[in-house]
Amino acid sequence: MSKLLLLLGLALLISVFFVLDLDRYFTLEQLKASQAQFVAWQTSHPWLVALVYFCLYILITALSLPGAAILTLAAGALFGLWQGLVLVSFASSIGATLAFLASRYLFRTSIEQRFSQQLQAINQGIAKEGAFYLFTLRLVPLFPFFLINLLMGLTQLPTRTFYWVSQLGMLAGTIVYVNAGTQLAQINSLKDILSPGLILSFTLLGIFPWLGKALLSFIQQRRVYKNFKRPEKFDRNLIVIGAGAAGLVSAYIAAAVKAKVTLIEAHKMGGDCLNYGCVPSKALIKTAKIAHQIQHANEYGVTTSPPNTQFKQVMQRIQHVIQAIEPHDSVERYTQLGVEVLQGYAKLIDPWTVEIKLSDGRTQTLSARSIILATGAQAAVPPIPGLADSGYVTSDTLWERFATLEAAPKRLAILGGGPIGCELAQAFARLGSQVTIIEQAERILAREDSDVAQLAAESLSADGVKLLTAHKAVRFVVEADSKRLVVEHQGEESELEYDQVILALGRKAR
């Protein structure tokens, strides 16, 4: 009942403001027209006028009504820079805190109940960096302050923190606006508009958001680097960690502009794209496509025998394709381009220093003005019971594991109906495997448009792929004579026998 009464009271005050058209008094024209009268009142009753102004500013800010900007300019015009600054600084912070408290009292409980999961991450950030977040928003007046007041009230930011950060964060902007108001007070004719002081004040108004951003960037850098000592000189202009697609391109561009650059790779040059992703998967798809075309050759008037797939040769061809491209990503080529290439595992010591455990056992330390982390991603492996004993492979490991097989897996289970899972499913189905995709979502390719996903599902089904959508992998059961995957659908469990299982459940950054 108390919340309802407060809400009705606030709604009534806001309604009166707009019904009576009181916002017409909060315009620059009205301020100029009434300036003489205000000055006369202030001369007669200086403390009363200051008190009324102070309370009015608090009310406008607390109710989130339009007019705070004009009132801030008015402070400079009526009271001068220093008195106006004191009045606005405290009135704005008090009014903002009242709006903050009203939002918290009226809405936070219901919002937390409805969006508890979403707010959990936000409140964790607020607990750790809440004061800094608020200061950032206050410093750059591109964000509506009334909106900041209301939204912060929905978080767990302490009221005391909200007040003092608002008082400090809005101070710079308040100085600029109040100072502009002092110049407005001096306009008596059209020619006064060109006065240097007024031009300077409005210039500050225009550039203040950019100054705020620059100050914010400076503060962020100081926070990041405060516990580190910057080297007086650097060994390199650039260090790139990871020789995949991103790292290779970065190092190449740096060398092209004559930078002194070191490229560090702990495993294979070329990264995922060359060794596990783009190149081998597309080579596999090419073979599968040819097999599919031969199988359906009679549809084009061509009579041929069913294809006899030599799976071991298919996997060998994939390695040959990789080997043909390897020289383009090799240590030798990048060394010729002017890049120092080190084989080893890199570790950041501080924002400018990298420690490398080289492949030959030595340790080397290098510093650089800039460091690029291009460490890529790896296959996600979920904690499913029995998975460790299932003999699973991922898109990273299947090329090596399947290279020893004489034939394509007879029964292949693929966990995950994303892009990787779908393309591998179609390729192996066309090479003779009985493929089943297990996808927990309601459809495959969940990130794509539904009509695209439907078209892909129809294509996969036409190639013999069995789609188990809305199925959850519960556990793996491995016995002497069988491998089984237990899946759950609509509360009921069933078993799926397999010979090989591929995890295609997405990738996570290293």
Beta strands, then each sheet from edge to edge (+ up, - down):
strand 1: 236-241
strand 2: 261-265
strand 3: 340-350
strand 4: 353-358
strand 5: 363-373
strand 6: 377-379
strand 7: 393-394
strand 8: 411-415
strand 9: 434-439
strand 10: 466-469
strand 11: 472-479
strand 12: 482-489
strand 13: 492-497
strand 14: 500-503
strand 15: 507-509
sheet 1: 1+ 2+ 3+ 4- 5+ 1+
sheet 2: 6+ 15-
sheet 3: 7+ 14+ 8+ 9+ 10+
sheet 4: 11+ 12- 13+
end
